[in-house]
Amino acid sequence: MQNRAGTSPFVTLELPLHTSHFAALVRGETNRIVFTCTHEPEGGSGRRPLLSAPVWAMLCNGRKMGFAVRRAGSHEDASLLEMIRSVSTGAGMLPDKEGVGEHKYLRGQFVRTVGSSDCEAYHLADPSGCFGQELSLFFLRT
């Protein structure tokens, strides 16, 4: 996830499912993806920002999917983001650098809602400007 095209992602998560399985899950109906992490033990340097948690339990439409892992963006990630820099809204396929496989992408405008320091949500707004919830991502610290 990134704030604007051309900026570095503010969070990169490795999801616990293959891209084609994820695409099939989010096709069609309203989709709610929930990522939960646990509070860190008290002490240390204080509470970290919510999206800096290293591991997230992932649910999609109420079904447990496994664990998503935060990771640093790679050179390949940066190359793919550069390829879709001029895309404001859409989904599609990009070839990988070896020309053997493909990468699916979704580019859209998300509306961010902060409930507290322990919860944030991102709702995909449709291109016509109407607030739609075809895809919502929730990040919760429990």
Phi, psi and omega in degrees: 000137178223154182291314181216155174303138179091354177257160177289145177298142177272345172205137175233122180242136172270113185279153185275029179209157180293149183303319181293325177293317177299315180299320179293323180295320186267003179285129172094256192294180176294134183234132176236119178249124183246128175246123179239143174228167181257156175299147173278155176301148179298154179106189180073213186266018180096181184283135177280160174302147185308309187284003178269359179300139184281332184225138182229132168284137185242131173237141177235116183052041177086354180263130177293131182249341184126210184240132173266144182239129176289138178217162176287146176294143181259173176298322178296320176302313181299320179296317179295318178296325177294323180296328182255016183305321183276356179275123179266323180212134176153178177218152181181197182236142175235141177287149173281170188292338176276348181077013183266318183240190180222159176239131175270146178222156174227124179237127179197173178266124178250140175265123182267134176233125178254120178271323179191185177290351180251004178205136175222150176226148177232119182247127179290123177266137182286158185301337181283355179095352177282144180283113179244157178237044176295330178219122177230135178245127181243133176243118185231135173255123184250000000 
